[in-house]
Amino acid sequence: MVRKSINFSSKKVDPESPCIISMKAYRRIVVYALRYANNDMKPKNWREAYGILIGHIENDDICYIT
């Protein structure tokens, strides 16, 4: 699959505007946070968790995370 590169600096999205997150993306974020940011977990079992949010900008003003 070929994806085109997006120059985000050319978009007019206000950084203060809300970002709409799909329920699937939100649930995935919460599950990883609960799993790996758990105070009851022993330090030897700790893991670093990184996330990448994928979505699109619609009408140059609304950011959707899917």
mmCIF file as Biopython writes it, N, C-alpha, C and O atoms, coordinates in Angstrom:
data_model
#
loop_
_atom_site.group_PDB
_atom_site.id
_atom_site.type_symbol
_atom_site.label_atom_id
_atom_site.label_alt_id
_atom_site.label_comp_id
_atom_site.label_asym_id
_atom_site.label_entity_id
_atom_site.label_seq_id
_atom_site.pdbx_PDB_ins_code
_atom_site.Cartn_x
_atom_site.Cartn_y
_atom_site.Cartn_z
_atom_site.occupancy
_atom_site.B_iso_or_equiv
_atom_site.auth_seq_id
_atom_site.auth_asym_id
_atom_site.pdbx_PDB_model_num
ATOM 1   N N  . MET A ? 1  ? 0.841   -1.164 0.000  1.0 0.0 1  A 1 
ATOM 2   C CA . MET A ? 1  ? 0.000   0.000  0.000  1.0 0.0 1  A 1 
ATOM 3   C C  . MET A ? 1  ? 0.896   1.241  0.000  1.0 0.0 1  A 1 
ATOM 4   O O  . MET A ? 1  ? 1.837   1.330  0.789  1.0 0.0 1  A 1 
ATOM 5   N N  . VAL A ? 2  ? 0.612   2.173  -0.861 1.0 0.0 2  A 1 
ATOM 6   C CA . VAL A ? 2  ? 1.374   3.411  -0.949 1.0 0.0 2  A 1 
ATOM 7   C C  . VAL A ? 2  ? 0.570   4.526  -0.296 1.0 0.0 2  A 1 
ATOM 8   O O  . VAL A ? 2  ? -0.598  4.739  -0.623 1.0 0.0 2  A 1 
ATOM 9   N N  . ARG A ? 3  ? 1.203   5.228  0.620  1.0 0.0 3  A 1 
ATOM 10  C CA . ARG A ? 3  ? 0.538   6.359  1.276  1.0 0.0 3  A 1 
ATOM 11  C C  . ARG A ? 3  ? 1.254   7.631  0.873  1.0 0.0 3  A 1 
ATOM 12  O O  . ARG A ? 3  ? 2.482   7.671  0.805  1.0 0.0 3  A 1 
ATOM 13  N N  . LYS A ? 4  ? 0.480   8.670  0.605  1.0 0.0 4  A 1 
ATOM 14  C CA . LYS A ? 4  ? 1.119   9.922  0.248  1.0 0.0 4  A 1 
ATOM 15  C C  . LYS A ? 4  ? 1.522   10.669 1.509  1.0 0.0 4  A 1 
ATOM 16  O O  . LYS A ? 4  ? 0.859   10.584 2.543  1.0 0.0 4  A 1 
ATOM 17  N N  . SER A ? 5  ? 2.609   11.393 1.401  1.0 0.0 5  A 1 
ATOM 18  C CA . SER A ? 5  ? 3.104   12.177 2.515  1.0 0.0 5  A 1 
ATOM 19  C C  . SER A ? 5  ? 2.264   13.444 2.662  1.0 0.0 5  A 1 
ATOM 20  O O  . SER A ? 5  ? 1.871   14.058 1.670  1.0 0.0 5  A 1 
ATOM 21  N N  . ILE A ? 6  ? 1.997   13.825 3.899  1.0 0.0 6  A 1 
ATOM 22  C CA . ILE A ? 6  ? 1.196   15.016 4.166  1.0 0.0 6  A 1 
ATOM 23  C C  . ILE A ? 6  ? 2.069   16.054 4.853  1.0 0.0 6  A 1 
ATOM 24  O O  . ILE A ? 6  ? 2.746   15.755 5.837  1.0 0.0 6  A 1 
ATOM 25  N N  . ASN A ? 7  ? 2.050   17.256 4.339  1.0 0.0 7  A 1 
ATOM 26  C CA . ASN A ? 7  ? 2.760   18.361 4.963  1.0 0.0 7  A 1 
ATOM 27  C C  . ASN A ? 7  ? 1.792   19.051 5.919  1.0 0.0 7  A 1 
ATOM 28  O O  . ASN A ? 7  ? 0.969   19.865 5.499  1.0 0.0 7  A 1 
ATOM 29  N N  . PHE A ? 8  ? 1.894   18.721 7.210  1.0 0.0 8  A 1 
ATOM 30  C CA . PHE A ? 8  ? 0.940   19.251 8.174  1.0 0.0 8  A 1 
ATOM 31  C C  . PHE A ? 8  ? 1.067   20.755 8.361  1.0 0.0 8  A 1 
ATOM 32  O O  . PHE A ? 8  ? 0.105   21.410 8.762  1.0 0.0 8  A 1 
ATOM 33  N N  . SER A ? 9  ? 2.240   21.311 8.078  1.0 0.0 9  A 1 
ATOM 34  C CA . SER A ? 9  ? 2.382   22.757 8.232  1.0 0.0 9  A 1 
ATOM 35  C C  . SER A ? 9  ? 1.536   23.514 7.215  1.0 0.0 9  A 1 
ATOM 36  O O  . SER A ? 9  ? 1.236   24.691 7.416  1.0 0.0 9  A 1 
ATOM 37  N N  . SER A ? 10 ? 1.150   22.855 6.127  1.0 0.0 10 A 1 
ATOM 38  C CA . SER A ? 10 ? 0.309   23.513 5.127  1.0 0.0 10 A 1 
ATOM 39  C C  . SER A ? 10 ? -1.171  23.459 5.506  1.0 0.0 10 A 1 
ATOM 40  O O  . SER A ? 10 ? -1.987  24.158 4.906  1.0 0.0 10 A 1 
ATOM 41  N N  . LYS A ? 11 ? -1.519  22.642 6.487  1.0 0.0 11 A 1 
ATOM 42  C CA . LYS A ? 11 ? -2.907  22.558 6.943  1.0 0.0 11 A 1 
ATOM 43  C C  . LYS A ? 11 ? -3.212  23.725 7.872  1.0 0.0 11 A 1 
ATOM 44  O O  . LYS A ? 11 ? -2.312  24.252 8.526  1.0 0.0 11 A 1 
ATOM 45  N N  . LYS A ? 12 ? -4.451  24.121 7.931  1.0 0.0 12 A 1 
ATOM 46  C CA . LYS A ? 12 ? -4.843  25.281 8.725  1.0 0.0 12 A 1 
ATOM 47  C C  . LYS A ? 12 ? -5.534  24.880 10.018 1.0 0.0 12 A 1 
ATOM 48  O O  . LYS A ? 12 ? -6.365  25.630 10.529 1.0 0.0 12 A 1 
ATOM 49  N N  . VAL A ? 13 ? -5.213  23.736 10.544 1.0 0.0 13 A 1 
ATOM 50  C CA . VAL A ? 13 ? -5.856  23.258 11.766 1.0 0.0 13 A 1 
ATOM 51  C C  . VAL A ? 13 ? -5.317  24.038 12.956 1.0 0.0 13 A 1 
ATOM 52  O O  . VAL A ? 13 ? -4.106  24.120 13.164 1.0 0.0 13 A 1 
ATOM 53  N N  . ASP A ? 14 ? -6.220  24.602 13.723 1.0 0.0 14 A 1 
ATOM 54  C CA . ASP A ? 14 ? -5.847  25.335 14.927 1.0 0.0 14 A 1 
ATOM 55  C C  . ASP A ? 14 ? -5.432  24.325 15.993 1.0 0.0 14 A 1 
ATOM 56  O O  . ASP A ? 14 ? -6.209  23.423 16.309 1.0 0.0 14 A 1 
ATOM 57  N N  . PRO A ? 15 ? -4.225  24.451 16.559 1.0 0.0 15 A 1 
ATOM 58  C CA . PRO A ? 15 ? -3.781  23.490 17.583 1.0 0.0 15 A 1 
ATOM 59  C C  . PRO A ? 15 ? -4.687  23.456 18.809 1.0 0.0 15 A 1 
ATOM 60  O O  . PRO A ? 15 ? -4.666  22.483 19.563 1.0 0.0 15 A 1 
ATOM 61  N N  . GLU A ? 16 ? -5.470  24.487 19.016 1.0 0.0 16 A 1 
ATOM 62  C CA . GLU A ? 16 ? -6.380  24.545 20.159 1.0 0.0 16 A 1 
ATOM 63  C C  . GLU A ? 16 ? -7.736  23.908 19.858 1.0 0.0 16 A 1 
ATOM 64  O O  . GLU A ? 16 ? -8.561  23.763 20.760 1.0 0.0 16 A 1 
ATOM 65  N N  . SER A ? 17 ? -7.975  23.528 18.606 1.0 0.0 17 A 1 
ATOM 66  C CA . SER A ? 17 ? -9.266  22.946 18.248 1.0 0.0 17 A 1 
ATOM 67  C C  . SER A ? 17 ? -9.356  21.510 18.748 1.0 0.0 17 A 1 
ATOM 68  O O  . SER A ? 17 ? -8.334  20.836 18.882 1.0 0.0 17 A 1 
ATOM 69  N N  . PRO A ? 18 ? -10.565 21.036 19.024 1.0 0.0 18 A 1 
ATOM 70  C CA . PRO A ? 18 ? -10.717 19.658 19.505 1.0 0.0 18 A 1 
ATOM 71  C C  . PRO A ? 18 ? -10.359 18.642 18.425 1.0 0.0 18 A 1 
ATOM 72  O O  . PRO A ? 18 ? -10.417 18.928 17.229 1.0 0.0 18 A 1 
ATOM 73  N N  . CYS A ? 19 ? -9.995  17.467 18.874 1.0 0.0 19 A 1 
ATOM 74  C CA . CYS A ? 19 ? -9.687  16.364 17.969 1.0 0.0 19 A 1 
ATOM 75  C C  . CYS A ? 19 ? -10.676 15.247 18.276 1.0 0.0 19 A 1 
ATOM 76  O O  . CYS A ? 19 ? -10.843 14.870 19.436 1.0 0.0 19 A 1 
ATOM 77  N N  . ILE A ? 20 ? -11.321 14.723 17.266 1.0 0.0 20 A 1 
ATOM 78  C CA . ILE A ? 20 ? -12.331 13.683 17.442 1.0 0.0 20 A 1 
ATOM 79  C C  . ILE A ? 20 ? -11.653 12.318 17.358 1.0 0.0 20 A 1 
ATOM 80  O O  . ILE A ? 20 ? -10.984 12.009 16.372 1.0 0.0 20 A 1 
ATOM 81  N N  . ILE A ? 21 ? -11.830 11.503 18.399 1.0 0.0 21 A 1 
ATOM 82  C CA . ILE A ? 21 ? -11.199 10.184 18.470 1.0 0.0 21 A 1 
ATOM 83  C C  . ILE A ? 21 ? -12.286 9.117  18.381 1.0 0.0 21 A 1 
ATOM 84  O O  . ILE A ? 21 ? -13.284 9.179  19.099 1.0 0.0 21 A 1 
ATOM 85  N N  . SER A ? 22 ? -12.089 8.138  17.495 1.0 0.0 22 A 1 
ATOM 86  C CA . SER A ? 22 ? -13.074 7.060  17.368 1.0 0.0 22 A 1 
ATOM 87  C C  . SER A ? 22 ? -13.075 6.209  18.637 1.0 0.0 22 A 1 
ATOM 88  O O  . SER A ? 22 ? -12.089 6.179  19.373 1.0 0.0 22 A 1 
ATOM 89  N N  . MET A ? 23 ? -14.176 5.526  18.883 1.0 0.0 23 A 1 
ATOM 90  C CA . MET A ? 23 ? -14.293 4.678  20.071 1.0 0.0 23 A 1 
ATOM 91  C C  . MET A ? 23 ? -13.237 3.578  20.055 1.0 0.0 23 A 1 
ATOM 92  O O  . MET A ? 23 ? -12.681 3.244  21.101 1.0 0.0 23 A 1 
ATOM 93  N N  . LYS A ? 24 ? -12.955 3.013  18.893 1.0 0.0 24 A 1 
ATOM 94  C CA . LYS A ? 24 ? -11.955 1.945  18.789 1.0 0.0 24 A 1 
ATOM 95  C C  . LYS A ? 24 ? -10.575 2.464  19.198 1.0 0.0 24 A 1 
ATOM 96  O O  . LYS A ? 24 ? -9.863  1.801  19.953 1.0 0.0 24 A 1 
ATOM 97  N N  . ALA A ? 25 ? -10.194 3.647  18.703 1.0 0.0 25 A 1 
ATOM 98  C CA . ALA A ? 25 ? -8.893  4.222  19.056 1.0 0.0 25 A 1 
ATOM 99  C C  . ALA A ? 25 ? -8.842  4.558  20.546 1.0 0.0 25 A 1 
ATOM 100 O O  . ALA A ? 25 ? -7.835  4.302  21.205 1.0 0.0 25 A 1 
ATOM 101 N N  . TYR A ? 26 ? -9.916  5.126  21.073 1.0 0.0 26 A 1 
ATOM 102 C CA . TYR A ? 26 ? -9.974  5.485  22.489 1.0 0.0 26 A 1 
ATOM 103 C C  . TYR A ? 26 ? -9.835  4.248  23.379 1.0 0.0 26 A 1 
ATOM 104 O O  . TYR A ? 26 ? -9.083  4.260  24.353 1.0 0.0 26 A 1 
ATOM 105 N N  . ARG A ? 27 ? -10.556 3.190  23.041 1.0 0.0 27 A 1 
ATOM 106 C CA . ARG A ? 27 ? -10.481 1.951  23.832 1.0 0.0 27 A 1 
ATOM 107 C C  . ARG A ? 27 ? -9.072  1.383  23.821 1.0 0.0 27 A 1 
ATOM 108 O O  . ARG A ? 27 ? -8.585  0.904  24.845 1.0 0.0 27 A 1 
ATOM 109 N N  . ARG A ? 28 ? -8.419  1.431  22.674 1.0 0.0 28 A 1 
ATOM 110 C CA . ARG A ? 28 ? -7.054  0.912  22.573 1.0 0.0 28 A 1 
ATOM 111 C C  . ARG A ? 28 ? -6.103  1.722  23.451 1.0 0.0 28 A 1 
ATOM 112 O O  . ARG A ? 28 ? -5.240  1.153  24.119 1.0 0.0 28 A 1 
ATOM 113 N N  . ILE A ? 29 ? -6.255  3.041  23.454 1.0 0.0 29 A 1 
ATOM 114 C CA . ILE A ? 29 ? -5.423  3.902  24.303 1.0 0.0 29 A 1 
ATOM 115 C C  . ILE A ? 29 ? -5.643  3.561  25.773 1.0 0.0 29 A 1 
ATOM 116 O O  . ILE A ? 29 ? -4.679  3.432  26.528 1.0 0.0 29 A 1 
ATOM 117 N N  . VAL A ? 30 ? -6.899  3.413  26.183 1.0 0.0 30 A 1 
ATOM 118 C CA . VAL A ? 30 ? -7.227  3.114  27.581 1.0 0.0 30 A 1 
ATOM 119 C C  . VAL A ? 30 ? -6.698  1.745  27.991 1.0 0.0 30 A 1 
ATOM 120 O O  . VAL A ? 30 ? -6.153  1.601  29.086 1.0 0.0 30 A 1 
ATOM 121 N N  . VAL A ? 31 ? -6.847  0.744  27.140 1.0 0.0 31 A 1 
ATOM 122 C CA . VAL A ? 31 ? -6.374  -0.609 27.462 1.0 0.0 31 A 1 
ATOM 123 C C  . VAL A ? 31 ? -4.865  -0.613 27.693 1.0 0.0 31 A 1 
ATOM 124 O O  . VAL A ? 31 ? -4.394  -1.205 28.665 1.0 0.0 31 A 1 
ATOM 125 N N  . TYR A ? 32 ? -4.103  0.035  26.820 1.0 0.0 32 A 1 
ATOM 126 C CA . TYR A ? 32 ? -2.650  0.073  27.004 1.0 0.0 32 A 1 
ATOM 127 C C  . TYR A ? 32 ? -2.274  0.860  28.251 1.0 0.0 32 A 1 
ATOM 128 O O  . TYR A ? 32 ? -1.345  0.483  28.966 1.0 0.0 32 A 1 
ATOM 129 N N  . ALA A ? 33 ? -2.986  1.947  28.518 1.0 0.0 33 A 1 
ATOM 130 C CA . ALA A ? 33 ? -2.693  2.732  29.719 1.0 0.0 33 A 1 
ATOM 131 C C  . ALA A ? 33 ? -2.954  1.910  30.975 1.0 0.0 33 A 1 
ATOM 132 O O  . ALA A ? 33 ? -2.145  1.926  31.903 1.0 0.0 33 A 1 
ATOM 133 N N  . LEU A ? 34 ? -4.066  1.197  31.014 1.0 0.0 34 A 1 
ATOM 134 C CA . LEU A ? 34 ? -4.374  0.377  32.185 1.0 0.0 34 A 1 
ATOM 135 C C  . LEU A ? 34 ? -3.400  -0.782 32.343 1.0 0.0 34 A 1 
ATOM 136 O O  . LEU A ? 34 ? -3.051  -1.163 33.461 1.0 0.0 34 A 1 
ATOM 137 N N  . ARG A ? 35 ? -2.968  -1.332 31.232 1.0 0.0 35 A 1 
ATOM 138 C CA . ARG A ? 35 ? -2.068  -2.476 31.286 1.0 0.0 35 A 1 
ATOM 139 C C  . ARG A ? 35 ? -0.663  -2.070 31.719 1.0 0.0 35 A 1 
ATOM 140 O O  . ARG A ? 35 ? -0.054  -2.750 32.545 1.0 0.0 35 A 1 
ATOM 141 N N  . TYR A ? 36 ? -0.145  -0.981 31.177 1.0 0.0 36 A 1 
ATOM 142 C CA . TYR A ? 36 ? 1.262   -0.648 31.392 1.0 0.0 36 A 1 
ATOM 143 C C  . TYR A ? 36 ? 1.500   0.517  32.341 1.0 0.0 36 A 1 
ATOM 144 O O  . TYR A ? 36 ? 2.646   0.746  32.725 1.0 0.0 36 A 1 
ATOM 145 N N  . ALA A ? 37 ? 0.489   1.255  32.733 1.0 0.0 37 A 1 
ATOM 146 C CA . ALA A ? 37 ? 0.648   2.344  33.698 1.0 0.0 37 A 1 
ATOM 147 C C  . ALA A ? 37 ? -0.058  1.948  34.983 1.0 0.0 37 A 1 
ATOM 148 O O  . ALA A ? 37 ? -0.898  2.684  35.501 1.0 0.0 37 A 1 
ATOM 149 N N  . ASN A ? 38 ? 0.290   0.795  35.481 1.0 0.0 38 A 1 
ATOM 150 C CA . ASN A ? 38 ? -0.386  0.197  36.618 1.0 0.0 38 A 1 
ATOM 151 C C  . ASN A ? 38 ? 0.546   0.216  37.828 1.0 0.0 38 A 1 
ATOM 152 O O  . ASN A ? 38 ? 1.613   -0.397 37.796 1.0 0.0 38 A 1 
ATOM 153 N N  . ASN A ? 39 ? 0.153   0.913  38.890 1.0 0.0 39 A 1 
ATOM 154 C CA . ASN A ? 39 ? 0.982   0.999  40.093 1.0 0.0 39 A 1 
ATOM 155 C C  . ASN A ? 39 ? 1.154   -0.346 40.790 1.0 0.0 39 A 1 
ATOM 156 O O  . ASN A ? 39 ? 2.107   -0.525 41.549 1.0 0.0 39 A 1 
ATOM 157 N N  . ASP A ? 40 ? 0.257   -1.286 40.550 1.0 0.0 40 A 1 
ATOM 158 C CA . ASP A ? 40 ? 0.355   -2.601 41.184 1.0 0.0 40 A 1 
ATOM 159 C C  . ASP A ? 40 ? 1.354   -3.514 40.482 1.0 0.0 40 A 1 
ATOM 160 O O  . ASP A ? 40 ? 1.679   -4.586 40.993 1.0 0.0 40 A 1 
ATOM 161 N N  . MET A ? 41 ? 1.834   -3.107 39.335 1.0 0.0 41 A 1 
ATOM 162 C CA . MET A ? 41 ? 2.764   -3.928 38.565 1.0 0.0 41 A 1 
ATOM 163 C C  . MET A ? 41 ? 4.174   -3.818 39.164 1.0 0.0 41 A 1 
ATOM 164 O O  . MET A ? 41 ? 4.611   -2.726 39.526 1.0 0.0 41 A 1 
ATOM 165 N N  . LYS A ? 42 ? 4.867   -4.924 39.264 1.0 0.0 42 A 1 
ATOM 166 C CA . LYS A ? 42 ? 6.234   -4.929 39.769 1.0 0.0 42 A 1 
ATOM 167 C C  . LYS A ? 42 ? 7.147   -4.244 38.748 1.0 0.0 42 A 1 
ATOM 168 O O  . LYS A ? 42 ? 6.964   -4.406 37.542 1.0 0.0 42 A 1 
ATOM 169 N N  . PRO A ? 43 ? 8.131   -3.479 39.235 1.0 0.0 43 A 1 
ATOM 170 C CA . PRO A ? 43 ? 9.023   -2.761 38.314 1.0 0.0 43 A 1 
ATOM 171 C C  . PRO A ? 43 ? 9.697   -3.659 37.276 1.0 0.0 43 A 1 
ATOM 172 O O  . PRO A ? 43 ? 9.964   -3.205 36.163 1.0 0.0 43 A 1 
ATOM 173 N N  . LYS A ? 44 ? 9.974   -4.906 37.607 1.0 0.0 44 A 1 
ATOM 174 C CA . LYS A ? 44 ? 10.620  -5.786 36.627 1.0 0.0 44 A 1 
ATOM 175 C C  . LYS A ? 44 ? 9.697   -6.112 35.454 1.0 0.0 44 A 1 
ATOM 176 O O  . LYS A ? 44 ? 10.165  -6.539 34.398 1.0 0.0 44 A 1 
ATOM 177 N N  . ASN A ? 45 ? 8.388   -5.913 35.632 1.0 0.0 45 A 1 
ATOM 178 C CA . ASN A ? 45 ? 7.418   -6.174 34.564 1.0 0.0 45 A 1 
ATOM 179 C C  . ASN A ? 45 ? 7.012   -4.917 33.791 1.0 0.0 45 A 1 
ATOM 180 O O  . ASN A ? 45 ? 6.218   -4.982 32.852 1.0 0.0 45 A 1 
ATOM 181 N N  . TRP A ? 46 ? 7.570   -3.770 34.200 1.0 0.0 46 A 1 
ATOM 182 C CA . TRP A ? 46 ? 7.227   -2.524 33.516 1.0 0.0 46 A 1 
ATOM 183 C C  . TRP A ? 46 ? 7.657   -2.575 32.060 1.0 0.0 46 A 1 
ATOM 184 O O  . TRP A ? 46 ? 8.663   -3.198 31.724 1.0 0.0 46 A 1 
ATOM 185 N N  . ARG A ? 47 ? 6.900   -1.925 31.208 1.0 0.0 47 A 1 
ATOM 186 C CA . ARG A ? 47 ? 7.230   -1.809 29.786 1.0 0.0 47 A 1 
ATOM 187 C C  . ARG A ? 47 ? 6.981   -0.375 29.358 1.0 0.0 47 A 1 
ATOM 188 O O  . ARG A ? 47 ? 6.095   0.302  29.879 1.0 0.0 47 A 1 
ATOM 189 N N  . GLU A ? 48 ? 7.771   0.071  28.409 1.0 0.0 48 A 1 
ATOM 190 C CA . GLU A ? 48 ? 7.512   1.387  27.830 1.0 0.0 48 A 1 
ATOM 191 C C  . GLU A ? 48 ? 6.469   1.213  26.746 1.0 0.0 48 A 1 
ATOM 192 O O  . GLU A ? 48 ? 6.552   0.296  25.929 1.0 0.0 48 A 1 
ATOM 193 N N  . ALA A ? 49 ? 5.507   2.083  26.743 1.0 0.0 49 A 1 
ATOM 194 C CA . ALA A ? 49 ? 4.455   2.012  25.726 1.0 0.0 49 A 1 
ATOM 195 C C  . ALA A ? 49 ? 4.459   3.309  24.925 1.0 0.0 49 A 1 
ATOM 196 O O  . ALA A ? 49 ? 4.342   4.403  25.477 1.0 0.0 49 A 1 
ATOM 197 N N  . TYR A ? 50 ? 4.594   3.161  23.633 1.0 0.0 50 A 1 
ATOM 198 C CA . TYR A ? 50 ? 4.557   4.306  22.729 1.0 0.0 50 A 1 
ATOM 199 C C  . TYR A ? 50 ? 3.320   4.171  21.861 1.0 0.0 50 A 1 
ATOM 200 O O  . TYR A ? 50 ? 2.876   3.062  21.564 1.0 0.0 50 A 1 
ATOM 201 N N  . GLY A ? 51 ? 2.785   5.272  21.469 1.0 0.0 51 A 1 
ATOM 202 C CA . GLY A ? 51 ? 1.602   5.223  20.621 1.0 0.0 51 A 1 
ATOM 203 C C  . GLY A ? 51 ? 1.732   6.159  19.438 1.0 0.0 51 A 1 
ATOM 204 O O  . GLY A ? 51 ? 2.397   7.192  19.505 1.0 0.0 51 A 1 
ATOM 205 N N  . ILE A ? 52 ? 1.097   5.783  18.383 1.0 0.0 52 A 1 
ATOM 206 C CA . ILE A ? 52 ? 1.022   6.619  17.196 1.0 0.0 52 A 1 
ATOM 207 C C  . ILE A ? 52 ? -0.455  6.785  16.882 1.0 0.0 52 A 1 
ATOM 208 O O  . ILE A ? 52 ? -1.186  5.804  16.750 1.0 0.0 52 A 1 
ATOM 209 N N  . LEU A ? 53 ? -0.884  8.017  16.765 1.0 0.0 53 A 1 
ATOM 210 C CA . LEU A ? 53 ? -2.273  8.283  16.427 1.0 0.0 53 A 1 
ATOM 211 C C  . LEU A ? 53 ? -2.377  8.474  14.922 1.0 0.0 53 A 1 
ATOM 212 O O  . LEU A ? 53 ? -1.626  9.250  14.331 1.0 0.0 53 A 1 
ATOM 213 N N  . ILE A ? 54 ? -3.302  7.768  14.314 1.0 0.0 54 A 1 
ATOM 214 C CA . ILE A ? 54 ? -3.488  7.829  12.867 1.0 0.0 54 A 1 
ATOM 215 C C  . ILE A ? 54 ? -4.887  8.351  12.584 1.0 0.0 54 A 1 
ATOM 216 O O  . ILE A ? 54 ? -5.860  7.928  13.207 1.0 0.0 54 A 1 
ATOM 217 N N  . GLY A ? 55 ? -4.972  9.254  11.659 1.0 0.0 55 A 1 
ATOM 218 C CA . GLY A ? 55 ? -6.274  9.813  11.331 1.0 0.0 55 A 1 
ATOM 219 C C  . GLY A ? 55 ? -6.203  10.674 10.086 1.0 0.0 55 A 1 
ATOM 220 O O  . GLY A ? 55 ? -5.359  10.469 9.214  1.0 0.0 55 A 1 
ATOM 221 N N  . HIS A ? 56 ? -7.101  11.639 10.020 1.0 0.0 56 A 1 
ATOM 222 C CA . HIS A ? 56 ? -7.110  12.531 8.861  1.0 0.0 56 A 1 
ATOM 223 C C  . HIS A ? 56 ? -7.648  13.900 9.268  1.0 0.0 56 A 1 
ATOM 224 O O  . HIS A ? 56 ? -8.294  14.056 10.304 1.0 0.0 56 A 1 
ATOM 225 N N  . ILE A ? 57 ? -7.364  14.875 8.428  1.0 0.0 57 A 1 
ATOM 226 C CA . ILE A ? 57 ? -7.861  16.227 8.635  1.0 0.0 57 A 1 
ATOM 227 C C  . ILE A ? 57 ? -8.926  16.479 7.590  1.0 0.0 57 A 1 
ATOM 228 O O  . ILE A ? 57 ? -8.703  16.283 6.395  1.0 0.0 57 A 1 
ATOM 229 N N  . GLU A ? 58 ? -10.084 16.916 8.050  1.0 0.0 58 A 1 
ATOM 230 C CA . GLU A ? 58 ? -11.207 17.132 7.150  1.0 0.0 58 A 1 
ATOM 231 C C  . GLU A ? 58 ? -11.510 18.624 7.042  1.0 0.0 58 A 1 
ATOM 232 O O  . GLU A ? 58 ? -11.563 19.333 8.047  1.0 0.0 58 A 1 
ATOM 233 N N  . ASN A ? 59 ? -11.703 19.081 5.831  1.0 0.0 59 A 1 
ATOM 234 C CA . ASN A ? 59 ? -12.035 20.492 5.563  1.0 0.0 59 A 1 
ATOM 235 C C  . ASN A ? 59 ? -11.012 21.464 6.144  1.0 0.0 59 A 1 
ATOM 236 O O  . ASN A ? 59 ? -11.353 22.597 6.481  1.0 0.0 59 A 1 
ATOM 237 N N  . ASP A ? 60 ? -9.775  21.029 6.260  1.0 0.0 60 A 1 
ATOM 238 C CA . ASP A ? 60 ? -8.680  21.859 6.784  1.0 0.0 60 A 1 
ATOM 239 C C  . ASP A ? 60 ? -8.930  22.424 8.178  1.0 0.0 60 A 1 
ATOM 240 O O  . ASP A ? 60 ? -8.281  23.395 8.568  1.0 0.0 60 A 1 
ATOM 241 N N  . ASP A ? 61 ? -9.861  21.835 8.943  1.0 0.0 61 A 1 
ATOM 242 C CA . ASP A ? 61 ? -10.084 22.399 10.271 1.0 0.0 61 A 1 
ATOM 243 C C  . ASP A ? 61 ? -10.451 21.395 11.360 1.0 0.0 61 A 1 
ATOM 244 O O  . ASP A ? 61 ? -10.461 21.764 12.535 1.0 0.0 61 A 1 
ATOM 245 N N  . ILE A ? 62 ? -10.749 20.154 11.021 1.0 0.0 62 A 1 
ATOM 246 C CA . ILE A ? 62 ? -11.113 19.158 12.031 1.0 0.0 62 A 1 
ATOM 247 C C  . ILE A ? 62 ? -10.189 17.951 11.901 1.0 0.0 62 A 1 
ATOM 248 O O  . ILE A ? 62 ? -10.009 17.402 10.814 1.0 0.0 62 A 1 
ATOM 249 N N  . CYS A ? 63 ? -9.608  17.549 13.033 1.0 0.0 63 A 1 
ATOM 250 C CA . CYS A ? 63 ? -8.712  16.394 13.067 1.0 0.0 63 A 1 
ATOM 251 C C  . CYS A ? 63 ? -9.502  15.191 13.593 1.0 0.0 63 A 1 
ATOM 252 O O  . CYS A ? 63 ? -10.092 15.253 14.671 1.0 0.0 63 A 1 
ATOM 253 N N  . TYR A ? 64 ? -9.509  14.107 12.829 1.0 0.0 64 A 1 
ATOM 254 C CA . TYR A ? 64 ? -10.178 12.867 13.240 1.0 0.0 64 A 1 
ATOM 255 C C  . TYR A ? 64 ? -9.123  11.789 13.469 1.0 0.0 64 A 1 
ATOM 256 O O  . TYR A ? 64 ? -8.317  11.518 12.579 1.0 0.0 64 A 1 
ATOM 257 N N  . ILE A ? 65 ? -9.118  11.176 14.640 1.0 0.0 65 A 1 
ATOM 258 C CA . ILE A ? 65 ? -8.215  10.065 14.944 1.0 0.0 65 A 1 
ATOM 259 C C  . ILE A ? 65 ? -9.027  8.788  14.832 1.0 0.0 65 A 1 
ATOM 260 O O  . ILE A ? 65 ? -10.055 8.644  15.494 1.0 0.0 65 A 1 
ATOM 261 N N  . THR A ? 66 ? -8.573  7.859  13.997 1.0 0.0 66 A 1 
ATOM 262 C CA . THR A ? 66 ? -9.304  6.622  13.788 1.0 0.0 66 A 1 
ATOM 263 C C  . THR A ? 66 ? -8.463  5.471  14.261 1.0 0.0 66 A 1 
ATOM 264 O O  . THR A ? 66 ? -8.891  4.320  14.177 1.0 0.0 66 A 1 
#
